Amino acid sequence: MSVIFVPVSTATRRSHGGFFMKVAIFGLGYVGTVTAAGLASRGHDVVGVDVDPLKVQTVQEGRSPVVEPGIEALVAEAVTSGALRATQDANVAMEKADISLLCVGTPSTADGNTDLTFIARALGDLRSAMEVCAPPERGFHSVVIRSTVPPGTGARIVDPVFQTPPAGWSVGTGMCPEFLREGCGVEDFFAPPFVVVGATDDRTREELSELFTFLDQDIDQVSVATAEALKYACNAFHATKVSFANEMGRVLRSQGVDAREVMEVFCKDHKLNIAPTYLRPGFAFGGSCLPKDLRALEYMARISSVDVPLLSGTALSNELVIRDAVDRIVAAGDRRVAILGLSFKMDTDDLRESPNVELAERLIGKGFDVGIYDPIIHPDRLVGANRRYVEGKLPHLNRLLARTPQQALAAADVAIVGSSDPTLLRALTTATPKRILDLHGRLGKEIEELPGYEGIGW
């Protein structure tokens, strides 16, 4: 990838429609070095701070302290132009700084927790520097975490440090996670999958938007906790994808199939496979395909003596979603329940392995008074395997089904909603259940603001 270097000048400082900024970057590891050099190459005045004198010296000499394709040239150009400097002294970096980015390490502790020692230390150094340094010309400074930190770190660790800012400083805090892969970090910096900003102050949101204007990308403005959580979600999913591909390789190899060819074609499906289609929190999966095919893969693995803990864990995880719903309803103590939506997916009458049917069966088995409404389901129209399945699970479905959502809700203490059918939603707004448990996640603001509303996973 070729990088266009922009020398620091008055013209450059206003060429992107935003302000030229003085940026203090704490931590000159992979994230800090790439971020520092990248911002400096786009005209910002960047000072990197690190406790390691060798890293500081390396940058000052125009070399990169980390190995990444393209980073050596990026650092050299930025240092030569005067846009990038490095120091061990936080005071040098914080003098009239507009924004500080914390890129220090957050390693694991022995029990798997995240060690925030370096974050706390950098915050302390930053605060101490503010006590003796002149504030920025605009009078406002943004303290932004770029390291990967657990949700709540900003509220618990960062915000208290600046609750009462040093004299002359006005401070906002935020989170701007990085999405840099080692080995192509420079390329990812200039072409990230998204730019995410979580902030406690609108001025911090504005400053971060200005800082990354050169990327010419829409910025996702979210809460600080969401910005903190996003990196974990992304990395967990990446790890899951690696494990999934490897488990498919182990299973399919035993069947004489080249999994590389399978996955090559698999990745061409951007409607379902590589898409947001199934990536929403909600209720358990079901239907005639996913559970059956998952069991078949597990069987192939067993007969070939192949361990597939991810596939096995997927079935267990799905079961835990149903179990959690039952436990929450039981714990509430209300005995009259309306289940609104019975099929595993809206706009179909397929009840085979529907988690909603499983939920109804378990609640009935525990002595709950259950009423059911589904705008699609008519027992006399069910045929074949679909009919046999529901007769085995809910032999008295005719008696349980209500003709209208109002009828199902009439005496219900709890409404369990698995459909966003308009007639059903209108009925909910006039009914008065004590609790509404949303399995769907797309019921709309009007329903979510009703008393007693709660989501299955939010």
C-alpha positions in Angstrom: 0.0 0.0 0.0 1.4 3.4 -0.9 1.0 6.2 1.7 0.8 9.8 0.7 2.8 11.9 3.2 1.5 15.3 4.1 4.0 17.8 5.5 2.9 19.9 8.4 2.0 23.4 7.2 -0.7 26.0 7.6 -2.3 24.8 4.4 -2.3 21.2 5.5 -3.8 22.1 8.8 -7.0 23.3 7.2 -7.0 21.2 4.1 -9.3 18.5 5.5 -12.0 20.9 6.8 -11.0 20.3 10.4 -8.4 21.6 12.9 -4.8 20.7 13.0 -4.4 19.2 16.5 -1.6 18.5 19.0 -2.0 14.9 19.9 -0.3 13.2 22.9 -0.1 9.4 22.5 0.8 7.3 25.5 2.4 4.0 24.6 4.6 3.4 21.6 3.9 -0.3 21.0 2.1 -1.6 17.9 -1.1 0.4 18.3 0.6 3.6 19.6 3.4 3.7 16.9 1.0 3.1 14.0 -1.5 5.6 15.3 1.2 8.2 16.0 2.8 7.9 12.6 -0.5 7.7 10.8 -1.9 10.9 12.4 1.4 12.7 12.0 1.5 11.8 8.3 -1.8 13.6 7.9 -0.7 16.9 9.4 -1.3 16.5 13.1 1.4 17.4 15.6 2.0 14.2 17.5 4.1 13.5 20.6 4.5 9.9 21.6 5.2 9.1 25.3 6.7 5.9 26.5 8.5 4.8 29.7 11.0 2.8 27.6 13.9 5.0 26.7 14.9 2.7 23.8 11.5 3.1 22.1 11.7 6.9 22.5 15.2 7.0 21.1 14.3 4.8 18.2 11.4 7.1 17.2 13.5 10.2 17.7 16.0 8.7 15.2 13.3 8.3 12.7 12.9 4.6 13.1 10.0 2.4 14.2 10.2 0.5 17.5 7.9 -2.1 16.0 8.1 -4.2 12.9 5.2 -3.7 10.5 5.1 -3.4 6.7 5.2 0.3 5.8 5.7 1.6 9.3 9.4 2.3 9.0 8.9 4.8 6.1 5.9 6.3 7.8 7.8 7.0 11.0 10.8 8.3 9.1 8.8 10.8 7.0 6.8 12.0 10.0 9.9 12.6 12.1 11.7 14.3 9.3 8.8 16.6 8.7 8.7 17.5 12.4 5.2 16.2 12.8 6.2 13.3 15.1 8.4 13.4 18.2 8.8 11.0 21.1 9.6 11.6 24.8 9.6 10.0 28.3 8.3 13.2 29.7 4.5 13.5 29.7 4.8 17.3 30.3 6.3 17.7 26.9 3.4 15.9 25.2 0.6 17.5 27.2 1.7 21.2 26.8 -1.3 22.7 24.9 -2.4 19.3 23.7 -5.9 19.1 22.3 -6.3 15.3 22.7 -4.5 12.4 24.3 -4.8 8.8 23.1 -4.0 6.0 25.6 -2.5 3.1 23.7 -0.7 1.3 26.5 -0.9 -2.5 27.1 -3.8 -4.2 28.8 -2.4 -7.7 29.4 -4.2 -10.6 31.1 -3.9 -11.3 34.8 -3.4 -14.8 36.1 -7.1 -15.4 36.4 -7.9 -14.1 32.9 -9.0 -10.6 33.9 -7.7 -7.5 32.1 -4.8 -5.8 33.9 -5.5 -2.1 33.8 -2.3 -1.1 35.7 -0.7 0.6 32.7 -4.0 2.5 32.0 -4.2 3.8 35.6 -0.5 4.7 35.5 -0.8 6.6 32.2 -3.9 8.4 33.5 -2.0 9.5 36.6 0.9 10.8 34.5 -1.5 12.6 32.2 -3.3 14.2 35.2 0.0 15.2 36.8 1.2 16.8 33.5 -2.0 18.8 33.3 -1.3 20.3 36.7 1.8 22.0 35.3 1.1 22.4 31.6 -0.8 25.1 29.7 -4.2 23.9 28.3 -4.9 23.9 24.6 -6.0 27.1 22.8 -9.5 25.9 22.6 -9.5 25.3 26.3 -10.8 21.8 26.0 -8.9 18.5 26.1 -10.1 15.0 25.3 -8.7 12.0 27.1 -9.4 8.9 24.9 -8.7 5.3 25.5 -7.6 3.4 22.4 -6.4 0.3 24.2 -8.7 -2.7 24.5 -10.5 -2.4 27.9 -13.5 -4.0 29.5 -16.9 -2.3 29.3 -17.2 0.1 32.3 -13.5 1.1 32.4 -14.2 4.6 31.3 -16.9 5.1 34.0 -14.9 3.4 36.7 -11.3 4.2 36.0 -11.1 7.2 33.6 -13.9 9.5 34.5 -13.1 9.8 38.3 -9.6 11.1 37.4 -11.0 14.1 35.7 -14.2 14.6 37.6 -12.6 17.8 38.9 -10.2 18.9 36.1 -7.0 20.8 36.9 -7.2 24.6 36.9 -7.6 26.0 33.4 -8.5 22.6 31.8 -11.9 21.4 30.6 -11.8 17.7 30.0 -14.0 15.2 28.2 -13.3 11.4 28.1 -14.0 8.8 25.5 -13.2 5.5 23.8 -11.9 5.1 20.2 -11.0 1.5 19.7 -8.5 0.4 17.1 -8.9 -2.4 14.6 -5.3 -3.0 13.5 -4.1 -6.4 12.6 -0.4 -7.0 13.2 1.3 -7.5 9.9 -1.0 -5.1 8.0 -1.5 -2.4 10.7 -0.6 0.5 8.5 -3.0 -0.6 5.8 -5.7 -1.1 8.4 -5.1 2.4 10.0 -5.8 4.1 6.7 -8.6 1.8 5.7 -10.3 0.6 8.9 -13.5 -1.5 8.9 -15.2 1.3 10.8 -14.3 4.3 12.9 -16.1 4.1 16.3 -16.3 6.9 18.8 -17.8 6.7 22.3 -17.6 9.9 24.4 -19.0 11.5 27.5 -19.0 15.0 25.9 -20.1 16.2 22.5 -16.9 18.2 22.2 -14.9 15.0 22.5 -17.1 13.5 19.8 -16.4 16.5 17.6 -12.6 16.4 18.3 -12.3 12.7 17.4 -14.4 13.3 14.2 -12.0 16.1 13.3 -9.0 14.0 14.1 -10.0 11.2 11.7 -11.5 13.4 9.0 -8.8 12.3 6.6 -10.2 8.8 6.5 -13.3 10.0 4.7 -15.5 7.5 6.5 -18.7 7.7 8.4 -18.1 7.6 12.2 -20.2 5.4 14.3 -21.2 7.5 17.4 -22.0 5.1 20.3 -21.9 5.1 24.1 -18.5 4.6 25.7 -19.5 1.2 27.0 -20.5 0.1 23.6 -17.2 1.3 22.1 -15.3 -0.6 24.8 -17.3 -3.8 24.2 -17.1 -3.7 20.5 -13.4 -4.8 20.3 -14.2 -7.9 22.5 -17.1 -8.8 20.3 -15.0 -8.5 17.1 -12.1 -10.5 18.5 -14.3 -13.2 20.0 -16.0 -13.6 16.6 -12.7 -13.7 14.8 -11.6 -16.4 17.1 -14.8 -18.3 16.6 -14.4 -18.1 12.8 -10.9 -19.6 13.0 -12.1 -22.4 15.3 -15.2 -23.0 13.1 -13.1 -23.3 9.9 -10.6 -25.6 11.7 -13.4 -27.8 13.1 -15.0 -28.1 9.7 -11.6 -29.1 8.4 -11.3 -31.9 10.9 -14.7 -33.2 10.2 -14.6 -32.9 6.5 -11.2 -34.4 6.2 -12.5 -37.6 7.8 -15.2 -37.6 5.0 -12.6 -37.3 2.3 -13.5 -33.6 1.5 -11.1 -30.7 1.1 -12.4 -28.1 3.5 -10.4 -25.4 1.8 -12.6 -25.8 -1.3 -15.7 -25.9 0.8 -14.8 -22.7 2.7 -13.7 -20.9 -0.5 -17.2 -21.2 -1.9 -18.8 -20.7 1.6 -17.2 -17.2 1.8 -18.8 -16.2 -1.5 -22.2 -16.0 0.2 -22.6 -12.5 1.4 -26.3 -12.8 2.0 -26.1 -15.3 4.9 -22.6 -16.7 5.5 -20.6 -13.4 5.5 -23.3 -11.0 6.5 -25.1 -9.5 9.5 -28.2 -11.8 8.9 -27.7 -14.0 12.0 -25.6 -11.6 14.1 -28.3 -10.1 16.4 -29.0 -11.0 20.0 -32.3 -12.8 20.3 -33.8 -16.1 21.1 -32.5 -19.5 20.4 -32.2 -20.9 16.8 -34.5 -23.7 15.6 -36.3 -24.9 12.5 -35.8 -27.9 10.3 -32.2 -27.2 9.2 -29.8 -25.8 11.8 -30.4 -28.2 14.7 -30.6 -31.2 12.4 -27.5 -30.4 10.4 -25.5 -29.5 13.6 -26.3 -32.9 15.0 -25.3 -34.6 11.8 -21.9 -32.8 11.9 -21.4 -33.9 15.5 -22.3 -37.5 14.5 -19.7 -37.4 11.7 -17.1 -36.2 14.1 -17.9 -38.9 16.7 -17.7 -41.8 14.3 -14.4 -40.4 13.0 -13.1 -39.8 16.6 -12.8 -36.1 15.9 -13.3 -33.6 18.7 -15.4 -30.5 17.8 -16.0 -28.6 21.0 -17.1 -25.4 19.1 -19.9 -27.3 17.3 -20.9 -29.1 20.5 -20.8 -25.9 22.5 -23.1 -24.2 19.9 -25.9 -26.7 20.8 -25.3 -26.2 24.5 -25.2 -22.4 24.1 -28.6 -22.6 22.3 -30.1 -24.7 25.1 -28.9 -22.2 27.7 -30.9 -19.4 25.9 -34.1 -21.4 26.4 -33.2 -22.3 29.9 -32.5 -18.7 30.8 -35.9 -17.6 29.5 -37.7 -20.3 31.6 -35.7 -19.5 34.7 -36.5 -15.8 34.5 -40.2 -16.5 34.1 -40.3 -19.0 36.9 -38.3 -16.6 39.2 -40.9 -13.8 38.6 -43.6 -15.9 40.2 -46.4 -14.9 37.8 -48.3 -18.0 36.5 -50.3 -16.8 33.6 -48.3 -16.5 30.4 -49.1 -15.4 26.8 -46.7 -16.6 24.1 -47.1 -14.4 21.1 -45.4 -16.1 18.1 -44.9 -19.9 18.0 -43.0 -20.7 14.9 -39.2 -20.5 14.9 -39.3 -17.6 12.4 -41.9 -15.0 11.5 -44.0 -15.5 8.3 -43.8 -19.3 8.4 -45.9 -22.0 10.0 -42.9 -24.4 10.4 -42.9 -25.4 14.1 -40.2 -28.1 13.8 -37.7 -27.7 16.6 -39.0 -24.2 17.2 -37.5 -22.9 20.5 -40.8 -21.1 21.1 -42.6 -24.5 21.1 -39.9 -25.8 23.4 -40.5 -22.8 25.7 -44.2 -23.4 25.8 -43.8 -27.1 26.5 -41.4 -26.4 29.5 -43.7 -23.8 31.0 -46.8 -26.1 30.7 -44.7 -28.8 32.3 -44.0 -26.5 35.2 -47.7 -25.8 35.7 -48.0 -22.4 34.0 -51.3 -21.4 32.5 -50.2 -20.8 28.9 -52.1 -19.1 26.1 -50.6 -18.9 22.6 -51.2 -16.6 19.6 -49.5 -16.8 16.2 -51.0 -15.0 13.2 -49.8 -17.8 10.9 -50.5 -21.0 12.8 -53.7 -22.8 12.2 -53.6 -26.4 13.5 -56.0 -27.8 10.9 -53.5 -26.7 8.2 -50.5 -28.3 9.7 -49.4 -31.4 7.8 -46.6 -34.0 7.7 -43.6 -33.8 9.9 -44.6 -30.3 11.0 -47.9 -31.7 12.4 -46.3 -34.8 13.9 -43.7 -32.6 15.7 -46.1 -30.2 17.3 -48.5 -33.0 18.3 -45.7 -34.6 20.2 -44.7 -31.4 21.9 -48.0 -29.7 22.4 -50.8 -32.3 21.9 -53.4 -29.8 23.1 -52.4 -26.9 20.7 -56.0 -26.4 19.6 -57.0 -25.6 23.2 -54.0 -23.4 23.8 -54.3 -21.2 20.7 -56.1 -17.9 20.9 -58.0 -16.5 18.0 -56.6 -13.0 18.5 -53.7 -11.5 20.4 -56.2 -9.7 22.7 -57.7 -13.0 23.7 -54.2 -14.4 24.5 -53.3 -11.3 26.5 -56.6 -10.9 28.3 -55.6 -12.7 31.5 -51.9 -12.9 31.1 -49.4 -11.6 33.7 -46.4 -12.2 31.3 -46.3 -11.6 27.6 -43.5 -13.5 25.8 -43.1 -11.9 22.4 -41.5 -13.7 19.5 -43.1 -11.8 16.6 -43.4 -8.3 15.4 -46.7 -8.8 13.6 -48.5 -5.3 13.6 -51.8 -6.7 15.0 -49.9 -8.2 17.8 -47.9 -5.0 18.6 -51.1 -3.0 18.6 -52.7 -5.4 21.1 -49.6 -5.1 23.4 -50.0 -1.3 23.6 -53.5 -1.7 25.1 -52.9 -4.8 27.2 -51.6 -4.6 30.7 -49.3 -7.5 31.4 -47.0 -7.1 34.4 -44.0 -8.1 32.2 -43.1 -8.2 28.6 -40.2 -10.5 27.6 -39.0 -9.6 24.1 -37.5 -12.6 22.2 -37.4 -10.7 18.9 -35.5 -7.5 19.4 -37.4 -5.6 16.7 -40.6 -4.6 18.4 -39.9 -0.9 18.3 -39.5 2.0 20.7 -43.2 2.1 21.6 -43.2 -1.4 22.9 -39.8 -1.0 24.6 -41.1 1.9 26.6 -44.0 0.0 28.0 -43.9 -0.8 31.8 -42.3 -4.2 32.6 -40.5 -4.5 29.3 -37.2 -6.5 29.1 -35.2 -8.0 26.4 -34.0 -11.6 26.3 -30.4 -10.5 25.9 -30.4 -6.7 26.3 
